[in-house]
Amino acid sequence: MKTQYYTATSLDGFIATEEDSLEWLFSLGDLDQSSYPEFIANVGALAMGSSTYEWIITHEDELIAEVDAAWPYTQPTWVFTTRELPAVEGADIRFANGEVGPIHEEMRAAAGEKSIWIVGGGDLAGQFYDAGLLDEIIVQVGSVTLGKGKPLFPRRALSPALRLKSVEQMGESMVELRYEVRRGVSA
């Protein structure tokens, strides 16, 4: 069981545009030819920020066309927000506010032997990192630049250092990097 930040970024380090759009990502490859199918099969609970959640619910039509559902996940999902947001009918969504630590315990219980996926955004993943709860960062780097937008991981990760575990090319437009988050190790 791990807590993993699995995401995609532009070459210049942005996970979304300034308007929180992920559309830049869709032309870079086929999700089924990535590590995603294997990854999601081992996920027992999800955490996401409100911007990611809002992007998903405002793109319901595209999701229905892509995955035949308005909500693409069967796992319980905690949405971290300070605002009141609409729920998706039939989805196991739990709205959370405050420190990630106590909520992480609930997520662990729900996930069982499976992993927790920090879906997005970068600041939420950073909060799990700050609390010492992030085990792994899996990032797929796309061959585009956005110039500005929402940063991949707006934190300093100098000590403890991240340890590169693997690098895998995915087609002509993506590369996947896997990092272990090392605790208590000086950089």
N, C-alpha and C positions, 0 to 999 in steps of 0.2 A: 504494500500500500504506500503510495507516494502522493505528494501534493505537487502537481506539475503545471507550469505555465507553458501551454502549447499554443503557438501563435505564428503569424506570418508578418514579415516586415518588408518595407522597401529597402533598397540598397543603402539609402541614407537614413535609415533607422526610424521610420514612421509606420505605425500599424493602421492608421486611418488618416484621411484628409482632415483639414481643419473643420469640415462640416460633418465629421464622423462617418464618412462614406468608406465602404470596403470594396467598392466596385472596381478599383484599380487591380484588385487581386484576381478577379474571375477569368481574365484572359491569359493568365500565366500557366495554367495547367489543369489537368483533370483530377479532381479530388480523389477519385477511385484509384488513381495511379500514384497516390502519395501514401504516406504512412498513416493517414487519417483512419481508414477502416479498421486497422489493427489497434490503433490508439483508442478510438472511441469504444471498441468492444471491451476494453479494460477500465473504463471509467464508471464509477459508481455514484458520483455526485459532481455538480458543477457550481462554480462561483462566477458571477459576472457583474460588471459595473452597469450602472443605469444607461449610459450611452450605448453600450453594446446591446443591451436589452431593447432599448427604444429603436435601434436600427433594425433589429430582427422583426419587431412587431410592425414597423412601418413598411417592411418589405415582404409582407405576408403573401402577396400574390406570387412573387418570384419563388418563395419557399414552397408554396403549394405546387408550382410547376416543376420545381427541382426535386423535392422529396415527398410530394403528395401529402403534405401536412403544413398547418400554419405554424406549428412549433416543431423544430427538428430533433428534439431530444426526448428520450423516455426517462432519463434519470432525474431525480429531484434536483432543482436548481435554486440556488440562493442568489437573489439579485440585491446587491448592495446599493442603497439609495437613501437620500435624505428627502426625497419627494414621494408623493403618492402617485403610483403608476397603475395602469390597468393590468389585470391578470389575463392570461391567455386561457380560454375555456378548455378544460380537459388536460391541462398541463400541471405538473407538480412544481409550482413556483412558490417560493417563500421569500418574502421581502425582508431585508435585514438592514440594520442601521447600527453604526458603532464599531467597536474594535473587532478585528477579524478573529482573534484568539478564541473567545467563547463560542462563536459561530462555527469555527473550524471543528470544535469537538462534536457539535451536532452533525456536521457534514461527515466526519469520520464514522460516526455511528451509522449514518444512512448508507455510506459507501461500502461498509463491511470490508471485505478483502480487496476490493477494487480501489482505484486511485481517485483522487479529487483533481478535477481540471479547472484551473483558473483560466477562463475563456478570454477575458479581457475586462478592462484595459490594463495598460502598463502600470498605472498608478495603483490599481487594485493588486496586481501581482507584487508590486513593490511593498505594499502593506503586509502581505504574507511574508515576504522576505524580511522586512523590518522586525516582524514578530518571531522570526526563526522558524517559520512553518513551511517554507518553500524548499522542496527537495531537488527539483530539476527544472531547467528551462530548455524547452524544445522550440527552436525558432527556424522557420523556413524563410529564407531570404530570397526575395524576388528581384528580377533583373530590371527594375524600374526605379526611378527617383521621383519623390513627390515635392521636394523643395522645402515643405513645411507640413505640419500636421500634428497628430497625436503620437508622442514618442513611445518607442518600444518598451523602455524600462527606465523611467525617470528617477533613478537612484544611482548612487555610487556603490559599486560592488568590488571594493578593493581588498577588504579583509573582513571576512574570509573570502578568498578568491574563488572564482568559478573554475571548474575543471572540465576541459573539453573531453567528452567521451566518444563522440563520433561525428563524422562528416559524410553526408551522402548527397550525391547529385541526383536531382529529380527532373528529368527531361532537359530541355535546353534553357529553361527560364528560372529554375529554382535550385537551391541547395538547402539541405537541412543540417542544422548544427544542434547537437545535444550537449548540454552542460549540466554537470552535477554541482549543486550548491554545497560547498564545503563549510562546515561550521567549526569554529574554534581553530582555524588554521590561518597563520599570518601570511600575507601576500609577499 
